[in-house]
Amino acid sequence: MSSSMITLALLRHAKAVAEHPAGDHERALSPAGRRAAVGIGRLLVASLSSPILLLVSDAARTRQTAELAFPAAADQGVTTRLETALYAASAGAILSCLQDVQAEHPTVVIVGHNPGLGDLAQQLAGRGAAPDLARLQSGFPTGGAAIFTFDSSWSEVRPGSGELTATLAPDGIEWPA
């Protein structure tokens, strides 16, 4: 095992419009979603250390969430990589993508979709504060984020191996009851 800690933030895209003529993949953020993406970005930038690798589903709403959450990505020490495999991905597919991350990236943010993202968050949380663990069990809201730490390399991340250190939501977004 690695002797250094790695940090993962799972960020569910912010609220999107209900429909797009070109289909689900092209749905954009709603005005409330755009505000929430800016808000969660502020919280994440304050909570995470650089450098950050941002793995983003290639759907319009996830790309927009990432752009609004990390508007000065290069200045913030953020490298962004679009990942087609993250669109509508299962928890296992998201974990597989994470396990391929190289060691030079101590902090990773995955911007994706439910149900896979919420399922993975629940699976990774081996320990953490009771209120945060309860929030994960209740659901994963649009615009919400969960932060985990691991005492391993990315390739060694497994279900139950993470410590849930925070659940975050911008103003106006509540975790389900």
N, C-alpha and C positions, 0 to 999 in steps of 0.2 A: 504494500500500500504506500501511497504517497504521504509525505510528512506535512504537506501543506493543505490548507483548506481551499475548497472551491465553492463557488456560490452560483446558484441557479435561481432565476426569477421566471416564473411562468406567468405570462400576461395574456389574458383573453382580450381579443379585439373589443373595442368600444362599440356602443350601440349603432347598428346599421339601419338603413332604410329597409322597408319590408320587401321590396321587389326591385328588380332591374330588368329592362327589356332583353338584355343579353344573358340573363340567368344569374344564379346565385353567386358564382365566382366574381361577378362584376359589381355586386352590391356595395355602395359607398357608405360612409359614415353619415349618420343623421347630424343635424346641428348639435343636439345634446351629446352625441357620441364624439363629435369633434372637441367640444369643451372638456368632456371626461378624459379624452386621450391626452390633452395638454396637462390636466390635473394629475393623472397617474404618472405622467412623465416626470413631473416635478418631484413627486414622492420617490420614484425609483432612482432618479439621479442623486437625490439626497441619501438614499439607502445603500447604494452600490458603489464599489470602488472600481476605478478604471485600471486597465483597459477592459472593455466590454465587447463581447461578440454577440451581435443581435441576429438571431435566426428567425426569419419571418416567412410565414406562408405567403405564397404569391397572389392570394386573393386581394381584391381592391381594398376591402375594409381592414385587413391586417397591415397592408402596406401603409395605408393612411394613418392607422393607429401608431405605427412605428415612427413615421415621419413627424407626426405631431408630438409624440412623447419624447423624441430625441431630435429636435429641430436642428441642432448644431452638432450632429453626430461626430464629425471629424474633430471638432474642437473639444468635445467631451470624451475623447478617447474611445469612440464607438466604431466598430467595423460592422457593417450590415451585409448580410448574405440572404438572398431570397432562396427559399427552399420549396420547390413544387411539392415535395413529398409531405409537407406539413398541412396542405389543404385537406380538410376533412379526415385527418389522420387519426388512427386509433392511439390509445395510450402506448401500446407496444411499438408502433411505428415512430412516435415522437421520441420514446426512450432510445430506440435504435439510432435515430439521427443524433441525439445527444451523446451517445456512447462513441460516436465517430469524431467528436471534437478533439482537437489537438491540445496538448498540455500547456502550450503558451497562452491559452485563454483561461485565466482563472475565474472569470465571471462571464456567464452566458445568460442572455434573456431570450426566451422563446415566445414569439407572438403568434398565437394560434387560435384554435376554435374548440368549442365544446361539441360533443361530449368528451373527446379524447384528452383535451388539456385538463379538464376537471378530474377525469378518471386517473390520469397520471399523477396529479397533485395528491389525490387521496392515497395512491399506491406508494408514493415516495416517502410520505410522512411517517417515519418510524418513531419520532419523538418531537416534542414541541410543547408550547404553552397550551393548556386545556382550551382556552377560548379560541385560539387560532385553529386548533385541531377540530373543534366543533364547527367552526365556520366552514372548513373544507368539507365536512360531512354534509352540510346543509345545501351545498351547491356552489357554483363558481360564476359570479355575475359578470356581465359584459363590463369591460373596463376595469376589472379587478385583477390583482396580482398576488401571487404567493411566492415568498422567498425561502429558499432552502440552502443549507450548507451541508457539505459532505467532507469527510476526512478520507478522500480517495482520489483516484484519477477519474476522468470522465468515463473511460471504458469500464470502470469498476462500479459505476452507479447502478444500484439495483433497487427494486421495491423494498421499502422499509429501511433503507440505508440513510435517509436524509433527516436532518433536523429542520423542522419548519420554524423559521425565525420570525416571520411576519406574514400577515395577510393585510393587503392594502386596497383601498378603494378611494377614488377622489370624491370630493364633496358632491352630494346628490346621488351617490351610488351606494346601495346597502347590500350587504351579504344577505342571502335568503335566511329566513327564520327557521 
